[in-house]
Amino acid sequence: MKKYCLAVDLVDDPEMIAEYEAYHKQVRPEIGKSITDAGIIQMEIYRLGDRLFMIMETEDDFSFDEKAKMDAANPKVQEWEQLMWKYQKALPSAKPGEKWVLMNKIFALVE
């Protein structure tokens, strides 16, 4: 199993943040299926202010490139991503068009 951590920001508006959280209280079943079909075993999202932090545990053969191809071919995922982008904003260090940015692990108490 592998673990990845990613970050993205939200539009700094309390009403929009509340809407974003409401969508994540009951994620659409087809979105959950697309996540598990890609080899993601567990996913959690945490928020502090307008910063989101995602932890993903994946199968050993998980690939971000393969997940992106699967997402591009899935109209329901594309619809979800468009909707979520209304609430999200790129990190200052993100590349053009990049949403969630992979974080570098700098410490582990136990490996």
HELIX and SHEET records of a PDB file:
HELIX    1   1 PRO A   14  LYS A   25  1                                  12    
HELIX    2   2 PRO A   29  ASP A   37  1                                   9    
HELIX    3   3 PHE A   64  ALA A   72  1                                   9    
HELIX    4   4 PRO A   75  TRP A   85  1                                  11    
SHEET    1   A 4 ILE A  40  LEU A  48  0                                        
SHEET    2   A 4 ARG A  51  THR A  58 -1                                        
SHEET    3   A 4 LYS A   2  LEU A  10 -1                                        
SHEET    4   A 4 GLN A  88  LYS A  89 -1                                        
SHEET    1   B 4 ILE A  40  LEU A  48  0                                        
SHEET    2   B 4 ARG A  51  THR A  58 -1                                        
SHEET    3   B 4 LYS A   2  LEU A  10 -1                                        
SHEET    4   B 4 VAL A 101  LEU A 102 -1                                        
END                                                                             
